[in-house]
Amino acid sequence: MDSFELNKMAAAFLIALLTAKGVDLLAKSLIHPTPLKENAYKITGAGTPTSTTPTQTGPGAIEPLLANANVEKGAEIFKKCASCHTIDKGGPNRVGPNLYGVVGRKKDGHPGYAYSAAMSKKEGVWSYDDLNIYLYSPRDFVPGTKMSFAGIKNDQDRAHLIAYLRAQSESPLPLPAVREKASSVPAEKSPAS
């Protein structure tokens, strides 16, 4: 290929670039778009929620749910946990500790299991409330936990699971009493004067 051919190819490339830029400048000078003040097509459900129901931001109270919890349903739900935990008395630790007798046990209290530093800092025992919050979102309850489970968002499913965990013990803790809601009506009226 001689230099004359290379010059023709370079000229063709430059003419194509100049033409494209010229068309772009011409188009911008002829068309002046103005944005709409509001969308021409309204999409229902977009933007603010139409429902007035508040979204749940955390687990519901566990006491009333435990009263109606089903241990058999909890056993079904536990199958999600069985890949990392055992629940048999004297069972081995896996990725997570054995959960036999976990309700009422110290939070980092299963012998032979290496808990994360975050879990080791948690004090106390696994109460029904603590299990409820932990099973809703393990990473929120114990930031830095090794447990990579996203949590169980359904309140009744968590109650079924906690009832099953409670049953897996030599001496299960008694179920908590259902807390009464505070009444908005005064207990007694003051006498009229």
RAKAZI-V885183 format. One record per residue. N is the residue number from 0. RES is the residue in one letter. PHI is phi in degrees with one decimal (NA if undefined). PSI is psi in degrees with one decimal (999 if undefined). Layout:
{{N;RES;PHI;PSI} {N;RES;PHI;PSI}}
This chain:
{{0;M;NA;130.7} {1;D;-92.6;175.0} {2;S;-68.7;-26.4} {3;F;-64.5;-39.9} {4;E;-65.9;-41.7} {5;L;-63.6;-38.6} {6;N;-64.9;-39.7} {7;K;-63.5;-40.2} {8;M;-68.1;-40.7} {9;A;-66.7;-40.2} {10;A;-64.9;-41.1} {11;A;-62.2;-41.2} {12;F;-64.7;-45.1} {13;L;-65.3;-39.4} {14;I;-64.2;-39.4} {15;A;-63.8;-42.8} {16;L;-64.3;-44.3} {17;L;-65.4;-37.1} {18;T;-65.4;-44.6} {19;A;-62.2;-44.4} {20;K;-66.2;-40.0} {21;G;-62.7;-42.6} {22;V;-63.8;-40.3} {23;D;-61.3;-47.0} {24;L;-64.2;-40.5} {25;L;-64.0;-43.6} {26;A;-62.8;-42.4} {27;K;-66.6;-31.0} {28;S;-78.5;-26.2} {29;L;-87.4;-31.2} {30;I;-113.3;125.8} {31;H;-121.9;89.9} {32;P;-70.6;141.8} {33;T;-119.0;128.0} {34;P;-69.1;148.7} {35;L;-73.0;147.3} {36;K;-72.8;-31.1} {37;E;-145.7;160.9} {38;N;-62.0;140.7} {39;A;-70.9;-35.1} {40;Y;-111.0;123.1} {41;K;-88.6;131.8} {42;I;-107.0;117.7} {43;T;-70.2;140.7} {44;G;90.5;-11.6} {45;A;-88.3;150.4} {46;G;88.2;-126.5} {47;T;-74.8;143.9} {48;P;-66.0;140.9} {49;T;-83.7;-19.3} {50;S;-80.5;141.2} {51;T;-94.6;1.7} {52;T;-74.7;128.6} {53;P;-69.0;143.8} {54;T;-79.8;145.2} {55;Q;-74.4;130.4} {56;T;-109.4;1.3} {57;G;-171.4;179.7} {58;P;-71.0;147.9} {59;G;-76.9;170.4} {60;A;-61.6;135.4} {61;I;-86.5;-28.1} {62;E;-56.0;-52.4} {63;P;-66.4;-28.6} {64;L;-74.1;-35.0} {65;L;-66.5;-29.7} {66;A;-61.7;-29.4} {67;N;-110.4;11.9} {68;A;-71.4;149.6} {69;N;-116.2;119.3} {70;V;-63.9;-37.7} {71;E;-64.4;-41.7} {72;K;-64.9;-35.8} {73;G;-62.9;-36.7} {74;A;-63.9;-37.8} {75;E;-65.4;-42.6} {76;I;-67.4;-33.4} {77;F;-62.8;-20.7} {78;K;-57.4;-28.1} {79;K;-65.9;-30.3} {80;C;-86.8;-21.0} {81;A;-66.0;-17.0} {82;S;-72.1;-24.0} {83;C;-115.2;-18.3} {84;H;-129.9;148.3} {85;T;-105.9;161.6} {86;I;-131.7;2.4} {87;D;-74.3;146.5} {88;K;-61.0;125.2} {89;G;76.1;8.5} {90;G;-66.2;159.8} {91;P;-77.1;160.6} {92;N;-79.7;148.6} {93;R;-119.0;-135.5} {94;V;-61.0;-36.6} {95;G;-113.2;168.9} {96;P;-73.7;160.3} {97;N;-62.9;137.1} {98;L;-105.0;10.9} {99;Y;-64.9;125.8} {100;G;73.0;24.6} {101;V;-69.4;-32.6} {102;V;-70.2;116.0} {103;G;94.7;-5.0} {104;R;-86.6;152.7} {105;K;-56.4;141.7} {106;K;-58.8;-35.1} {107;D;-116.3;43.1} {108;G;-103.4;8.1} {109;H;-85.6;121.8} {110;P;-62.7;139.3} {111;G;86.4;-0.3} {112;Y;-104.9;135.4} {113;A;-91.0;96.2} {114;Y;-73.9;156.1} {115;S;-67.1;159.3} {116;A;-61.2;-36.2} {117;A;-64.2;-42.2} {118;M;-70.9;-36.0} {119;S;-64.2;-26.2} {120;K;-78.0;-20.1} {121;K;-69.8;129.2} {122;E;-101.1;164.0} {123;G;90.2;-170.8} {124;V;-112.7;166.2} {125;W;-76.4;98.0} {126;S;-85.4;170.9} {127;Y;-61.5;-42.7} {128;D;-63.7;-44.0} {129;D;-63.4;-42.4} {130;L;-63.2;-39.8} {131;N;-59.6;-48.3} {132;I;-67.8;-43.1} {133;Y;-63.5;-45.3} {134;L;-71.2;-21.3} {135;Y;-70.1;-45.8} {136;S;-156.3;91.4} {137;P;-55.4;-39.4} {138;R;-72.5;-24.5} {139;D;-78.6;-37.6} {140;F;-73.4;-39.3} {141;V;-131.2;83.1} {142;P;-59.0;127.6} {143;G;96.9;6.3} {144;T;-66.4;153.0} {145;K;-78.0;-17.4} {146;M;-70.2;121.9} {147;S;-99.6;19.4} {148;F;-79.2;135.4} {149;A;-73.3;-24.9} {150;G;112.3;168.6} {151;I;-113.6;111.1} {152;K;-82.9;-24.2} {153;N;-75.9;119.7} {154;D;-59.3;-45.7} {155;Q;-68.5;-36.4} {156;D;-62.5;-40.2} {157;R;-62.9;-40.6} {158;A;-63.8;-42.1} {159;H;-59.0;-45.7} {160;L;-64.1;-43.3} {161;I;-65.0;-37.9} {162;A;-63.4;-39.2} {163;Y;-66.0;-45.4} {164;L;-60.7;-39.6} {165;R;-61.6;-40.7} {166;A;-68.6;-21.1} {167;Q;-87.8;70.4} {168;S;-161.0;152.7} {169;E;-68.4;-37.9} {170;S;-136.0;88.3} {171;P;-60.6;141.8} {172;L;-65.1;147.1} {173;P;-64.7;149.1} {174;L;-67.9;145.1} {175;P;-70.9;150.7} {176;A;-73.5;146.0} {177;V;-73.2;125.3} {178;R;-74.8;133.6} {179;E;-78.0;141.6} {180;K;-75.3;143.3} {181;A;-66.0;133.4} {182;S;-77.7;142.0} {183;S;-88.8;-7.6} {184;V;-91.4;131.2} {185;P;-62.2;145.6} {186;A;-62.5;-43.8} {187;E;-142.4;149.3} {188;K;-91.3;147.4} {189;S;-77.4;142.5} {190;P;-64.5;145.2} {191;A;-72.8;141.7} {192;S;-105.0;999}}
